[in-house]
Amino acid sequence: MDRAREKVGVSKADFQFRDLRVKAATDKDEALGIEAVRTLLGHSNQCITSDYIRHRKGKLVAPTIEKINQDFRVKK
């Protein structure tokens, strides 16, 4: 991990391996819910699991380009 950080020019203070665990937990929570995260991380209860999930501000939306493509599809 240290070599990878060094190669891309990111300091150890800015990114650590544990950040990947938090990112995975947050993404899984958004997709499948906290119970799926609890199972993934191997926690015995959801109280511990909730500490790993980052609650993002705002609503996730689809990229604009996908929306444009859906709205302007050519009808045959």
Contacts in CASP RR format, 6 or more apart in sequence:
PFRMAT RR
TARGET T0000
AUTHOR 0000-0000-0000
METHOD contacts of the structure
MODEL  1
MDRAREKVGVSKADFQFRDLRVKAATDKDEALGIEAVRTLLGHSNQCITS
DYIRHRKGKLVAPTIEKINQDFRVKK
1 16 0 8 1.000
1 17 0 8 1.000
2 12 0 8 1.000
5 11 0 8 1.000
5 12 0 8 1.000
5 15 0 8 1.000
21 41 0 8 1.000
21 52 0 8 1.000
22 52 0 8 1.000
22 53 0 8 1.000
22 54 0 8 1.000
24 40 0 8 1.000
25 37 0 8 1.000
25 40 0 8 1.000
25 41 0 8 1.000
25 49 0 8 1.000
25 52 0 8 1.000
25 53 0 8 1.000
26 52 0 8 1.000
26 53 0 8 1.000
26 54 0 8 1.000
26 56 0 8 1.000
28 36 0 8 1.000
28 37 0 8 1.000
28 40 0 8 1.000
29 36 0 8 1.000
29 37 0 8 1.000
29 53 0 8 1.000
30 60 0 8 1.000
34 46 0 8 1.000
34 49 0 8 1.000
34 50 0 8 1.000
34 53 0 8 1.000
35 46 0 8 1.000
37 49 0 8 1.000
37 52 0 8 1.000
37 53 0 8 1.000
38 45 0 8 1.000
38 46 0 8 1.000
38 49 0 8 1.000
41 49 0 8 1.000
41 52 0 8 1.000
43 49 0 8 1.000
END
